[in-house]
Amino acid sequence: MTAKTLMVQGTASHVGKSVLVAALCRLFVRQGMRVAPFKAQNMSNNSFVTPDGKEIGRAQAVQAAACRLAPRTDFNPVLIKPEGERRAQLVVNGTVAGRLTTEDFGRVRRDCFQSVREAFGRLRGEFDLIVLEGAGSPAEINLREQDIVNMRMAQEAGAPVLLVGDIDRGGVFAALVGTMALLTVEERKYVKGFVINKFRGDEALLAPGIRMIEAQTDVPCLGVVPHWGDLQVPQEDSLGWETQSVRGSSHHPSPITHHGAETLIIGVADVPAISNFTDFDALAREPDVKLVRVTGMTDRKLDALIFPGSKNTSAALRFIKDRAIDLVAQQVLAEGGTVAGLCGGFQVLGKKILDPAAIESAEVELQGLGLLDTVTTFESEKVTVEITGVHRATGCAVHGYEVHMGRTRLGNKAAPLLEVQRAGEKDRLEEGAVSGDGKVFGTYLHGLFDAPEFRRLFLNRLREARGWPPLVSQCDTPSDALLDQQLDRLADFVAKHIDLTAIDAIIEQGM
């Protein structure tokens, strides 16, 4: 069996490729097809751990869920995780394969394209349809020779291409025409239709422009998809919560009424190379929560401050101190709030970070924030594993995964936060750390706040500190079931606005 193919490419990054691929995957699954997602190379710090302990891009895990499949590395054989402007970690087939600098990105094509071919070949022999996703834009002509994810992959897969443009940014017609103009004659043959995404307003106003674009490119418009509003499907590299920064606010705002309840203000430190920001999506959906980015010292009262994961913990720690976000943490605690750290954020809360083998930086020892009695040492072997467990103090069930290089040791003044069991292991382990007064805690568990009971417990303790009554959890549905519901809603939404019959015909005809 040889699978048919369809590819979604974009005029730029963040035009909605990942979400549209997820929608198409679910729509074709509903037709009774065996469907798989595929992205040859992903550049993202928002990763996910597969059941066999490998690492892929989070977007491909969501797309796998759209296909009702468990995530696996064949869906995203090459993952590049930026550590700064000029350096990145290279993950191939789910495991670390070294580091890249801006000078040697060409080696991805030289060294990794065979792994991409092999992964795609395995999928092609197993599924009826593979929906491929590009990255950035195929018109980035300075990168054409190094490309393994856009037109070179379309040619390798024999995949007809849908070109997506984001009208919400403006200039969508120029972006579509410009992209087509910069493709080679051979590459243009692969583009069989275009889709305008994130539209707001009266679609009739677009008609003259669409007709002109169709005439100039000889490619039909196959859909105008409105902005998806309250659909809550995780996106590739877009925070699912408010983009407002909190810095230097001149006043304490009064409690905000949100769905009829007082609103908790939870800050998230906006550190460099932030990773796994989907850890906060479940918090953002709660009716009494407002999430805000914290970029420096602020007079605004925060009920909690969370330090997120980072692909470069040492750079994140320096940033936190340079921007006085460590003082924000002290302010939160002084006002009766809570400070938490996830993964790299857990590491920075401790007394020291040791890096004797220069895994992350040339600095052998860094002084942490000293809010937890812990010491972290970086090691060359990366931990990537699914875990289940309980919150030790309350018995609340938790589930998620670990992705980290460091190992953290607790001192006498810290207690374990969780009791967990790693996939494939029988023994239960103590994990994370919490201060004696319970006001500071950290964990390596990505997905901690996805657990409804723990999430509401955490929020109600913040409410108690404010003198507010507790709320009953607004959602006891497991996160996997919630995602499945949202994927169905997304598929229904997209189906109303694209020509699925024409896309079916493009797939059937192929190249």
N, C-alpha and C positions, 0 to 999 in steps of 0.2 A: 504494500500500500504506500502511495506517495501523497502526502497531504497537499491540499490546495493552500494558497497563501494570499494574504492581504497585508499591506503595510501602511501605517499612518506616520507621515512625516510632517514637520511644521516649518513655518516661515521663521521661527525663532524659538528660544527656550520659553517655557511657561505659557505656551499657547493652548494647553489643555490636551496634549497628545495622550498622556497616561490615562486620564479619566475617560477619554473617548475610546481608547483601546479596551478599557474595562467594560464600558457599555456595550461595545460591539461583541466582545467575548460572551457576555451574558446573553445578548440577543441571539447569537448563533448557537449557543448551548440550548436555548429554548427551542430551536429548530430541530433538536435531536442530534446535533453534530458533536463529535469529540473535538474539543477546541483547546489549544494551548497558546499562551502568550510567549513572546520572545523579544528580548532586547539584547543585542549582541554585546554592547558596552554601555554601562551606566556610570555616570559621575554623580555621586550623591553620598552624603553622610547619613542618610536616612535608610538604615539597613534593617534586615530581618534575618532571623535564624531559622533554617529549615529543620524538619524533624530529625535529620541525620547530622545536625550540628554544623552545617555549612552556612555561609553568609551570602545573601543576595540583596538587591535593591528592594526597598519596601514596596515600591510601585508594582514590581513584578509579583510580589506576594499578594497584593490586592487583586491584581489581574488573575492570578491563579485562583483566588477565592471566587472571582467572577466566573471562572470556568469550572467551579466546584472541584478543584484539585488541591492537593497539598503542595506547598511551594517546594521547588527543587532547583538546583543550580543550573540545569539545562535551560531554564527560562531566562537566565541572566548570567552567562558564563564569565563575563569580565565586568568587574566593579572597581571603579577608581574612587577612592575616598580622600578628598582634599584635606591636607593638614595645614595649609597656608597658601599663599599666592603662588609659590614656586615649587611645592613639594606635595606629593600624594602617596597614599598607600595603594598598592596594586593587589587586588584579590582576583584569582583565576580559579574557576570551578569551585568557588566557595572557600578557598583557603588563601592565606597571605602568600604572595609570590614576589615580595620585595617592595621597593619604593621607586617612584618616578620623580624626576625633576622636569622642569619645562624644557630642558635641553634634550631629553631622551624619550619624549612622548611617542616618537616614531617607532620605538621598539614594541609598542602595543600591537601594531600591525604585523611587525616582523615575527614577534614571539608568540602572539596570542590568537592570531586569526585562525590557525589550525584548530585550536580548542573551540573556537566559535563554530567553525564548520562541523566539527564532530558533534557538538551539542545540538546544533540544528538538525543534523542528519538523524540523530536518535529520535528527535521529536517527529521528524517527517515520516519516519517509519511507523509511528504509533498513533498519530492523530489524523482526523479528517481535514482540519483547517488549523493553520498557524497564523495568528494575528501579530505581526511584527510592529515594533515601535522604533522610530528613529530617535535622534538626539540633537538638540539645538536646531540647526538648519542645514540642509544639504548644500546651501549656497555659500557656506563658509569656505571660499575657494582657497584660502591660505592653508586650510587643513585637509584639502582633498586627497593629497597623497597619503595621509595617515588615516583616512576614514576607514572604519570597519563597521559602522553602525547605520549609515544612511544609504546612499546610492550603491555603494559597493555591496552592501548586504542585500539590497533589493535585487541586484543583478545576480548575486550568488543564489538567492532563493527563488528567482524568477517571479518576484512579487509585484503585482500592480500596486500603485501608490495613490493614497488619498493625501492631498496637501492641505494642511489646516492653518488658517490664519486667525489671529485674535483681534477682533474689532474693538474690544474694550480699550486697547492701548492706542487706537487711532492708526491711520495709515494702512489699513488692511489691504486695500487694492494695490497700493504701491508695493507692499510686501509680497503679495502673490505674484504680480507681474515681474518684480525684480528677482524673485527667486527663480522663476521660470527662465528669465533672461540669462542668469548666471549658470544654469545647468548646461551641460554639453548636449549636443543634438541627440546623442544616444540616451542620456539620462532623461531628457524630456519625454521620451517615448514611454517611460514607466509611469508617468503621472496621468491617471485616468479620470480624476475628478478633484474638485476642491471643496472644502467645507469652511464656512465662516462661523467662528465660535464666539461665545460670550456676548451675544448681541443684546442690546437694550433699546426698546422703542418700537416704532412701526416698521415692519419688514418691507412694506411697500416702498419706503424711501430708498431702499437698497437696489431696487429693480434696475434702474438705468445703469448703475455701476456694475452690477452683475452681468448685464448683457454686454457691456463693453469689455469686461475682463474675459468673458467666454469667447468673444470675437477675437480678441488679441492673442489669447493663448490656445484657442481651439480645444479647451478643456471645459467640461460642464460643471456648473455648481450643483452639488448633490445635497446641499443642506445649509440652512442658517439656524444654528443652535443658540437659543437665548442663554443669557447668563443663568447658571443653575441655582442661584439663590441659596436656599437652606439645605440643599443636598449635602450630606456630610460624608463624602467619600474621601479617604486620605489621598492627598496629592503628593507629587514627587518631591518638590522642594519649596512648598508654600505653606507657611504657618496657618493652621486652621483657626487662629484666634486673632484678636485685634492687633493691628500693626502699629498702633500708637506707642511711642516711646514715653517712658516716665523718667523725666530728668529735670531737676530744678523747678519743680512745681511750686507755686508761690502760696498755696493755701491747702488746707485740709478739706476735701470735699465732704459734704454731708452724705449720709448713707444713701445709696442709689436704689430706687425702687425698680425691681426687675422681676416681672411675673408676680408682682404682689408681695415680694419678700425683700428684706434688707440684703444688700449685695456684698459679698466678700470680695476684697481686692487682693488678688494673688499675683505677685510679680514673678517674672521669669528672667533671670539674668541673661542678657543678649550677648553671649560670649562668642569669640571667633570660632569658626569651624563647628558651629553648633550641630549636634547630631541627634537623631531619633526624636525630633520635636513632636512626633505623633504621640509621645508619652503624655501630652497635655490635652489632647483632643477631647477625652472623656470629661475632664474638668471643665473645659470650655462649654460643654453642652449642658452643664448643670444650671438650673434656673436662678441660683443665688450666687453665681460666680462670675466675676469679670477678670479675665487674664490680661495682663499688661506686660510689655517688655520693659526691663529696667536697664538703662544704659549708663547710669551714674547716680550720684547722690540726689535725693529727693526729699521734699518736705511732706510728700503725700503719705498718708498712713496706709501701710500694707499689712494685711492680716497674716500673710505668709510670703516668704521669698524662697524660690526654688532655683537651685543651680543645676542646669541641664547637663547632659553629656556633651563632650567635645572631642573632635578627632585629634586635638592638640591640647592636652590638659595643661602642660606647662605654659603655653601661650595664653590659655584661658585664665590661669591663675594670675599671671602678670597683668592681664587686662583688668581683672577684678580689682586688683590692688591699685593700678594706675587710675582707674575710674572711680575709686572709692566705693565700689559696690560692697566691699567687706564692711564698710561703715554702715551701709544700708542694712546689712544683716544684723549688726549689733543694735541698730535702731529698732528693727523689727522685734528682736528678742526683748529689748528694754520695754517695749510697749505691749508685751504679753503675747506676741505672735510666735510663729513657728518658722524654722529654717530647715529646708530639706535639700538633699543632693542626690542626683541620679547618675550612676556610672561615673563619668569624669567629674561630675558635680559632687559626688560622694568623696572622691579622692581629694578634691581641693578643700573640703571641710576639715580634714585631718591636720595633724601637727606637721608632718613632713611628707614629701614625695621624693623617693630615691630613684635614681636612674643610672646605676653604675655601668650599664652596657650601652648608654647613649641611645636607647630605643626611641625616645622622643626628642631629646635635646642634648646639647653638650654639657648642661648643668647637672652635676652628679647629685646635688641635693637642693631642694627647694623648700622653703618654709611655707606650710599651708596656712589656712585661716585659724587653725587651733580651736575650732568649735566642737570637734570630736576628738576623743583620745584614740587616734588611729595613726598608723604609718603605712604608706603605700610604696611598694617596690615594683618597678616595671620589669617585666620579663619578656623574652623574645617570643614565647609561645602564646598565641592568642586564644582566649577562652571564648568559644561560641557554642552555646548549649541551651536547649529548652529546659525550663524548670517549673515545678509546681511546689506549693507549700502553704504555710499559714503565717499570719502575723502573730508572733509569740505572745504578745500581751493580751490579745483578744480572741485569737483563734480564727479570725477572718481568713477565708481562702484567697490565695493569690496565684497568678499564673503568668508566665511570660518567658523571657529569654535573656541571656547574658551575652554581651559582646565587649570584650575589654582585654587590654594587655597587662594591666596592673594586678597585683595581689595585695590585699589590705589586711593588716594585722591589728587586732584590737588591744588596747591597753586596759588597765584596771578600772578606769572611769567610764568605760563604754560597755554596753551590753548588746548582744546580737538583736537585730530587728526582726528577722524572719527565721523560720525553720523550713528548709527546702529539700527537695529531692531532684537531682539532675537526671535528665533523660538517659536511660541505659545504666543507671547506677542504683544499687539497692539501699545504700546508707543515706540517712537523712543528715543534712549539714546545717550548721548555723550560718546565717548570712546577714550582711549589712551591719549597721551599728546605730545605737540610739543613746543619747545622753541620759544622765540620771534623772533629770526632770522631765524628760520626754519632749522637750521643745526643739531639739535638733536631731535629725536622723538622716541616714544615707543608705543607699542600696545599689547593687549592680543590676537589679531586676528592672528591665524594660517591660512596661505593661502594668506596673504596680497600681496605677490609678484606673486601669480598665476594670478592676474588680469592684463591682457595685457596692458591696457591703463595706469594704475598706475605704473606698472613696467617700462614702457618706459619713463614716465614722470620723475620718480626717476633717471633713468640712464641718461637721457638727461640733467638734472640739474647737475649731476656730470660731464658730458662732457662740459657743459657750463663753469664750474669752471676751466676746463683745457684749455678753449679757443678753444674747438673742436666743429664742427657743429653738430647739432642734427641728430639722425638717425630715420627713420620711423620704427615703430614696425615691426619686422620680423615675428611675429606670432600673429594674432588677434583671433586665434581659442581658444575658451574656454578650460580651463584645463581638464574638464571632456571629451570633445571631443578628445583632444590630447591623453589622456590616453587610450581611446577606440581604437584609431588608432594604438597606440603602442602595445596594447594587441593583436590586429589582426596580426600585424607584428611579434610579439613574437610567436604566435600560428603557423603561417606559417613557421617560422624559425625552431621551435622545431619539427614540423610534418615531416620535411625533414630528420630528423636525428634520429628518434625513430621508433620502430616497433609498430605502432599504432594498427595494426591488432592483434598482439600477446597480447597487453595490453587489447584490447577489449575482447579477449578470457579469459584472467585472471579475468577480472571483471565479465564476465558472469559465469564463473565457481565458483568464490568466494572461500570461505574456506570450 
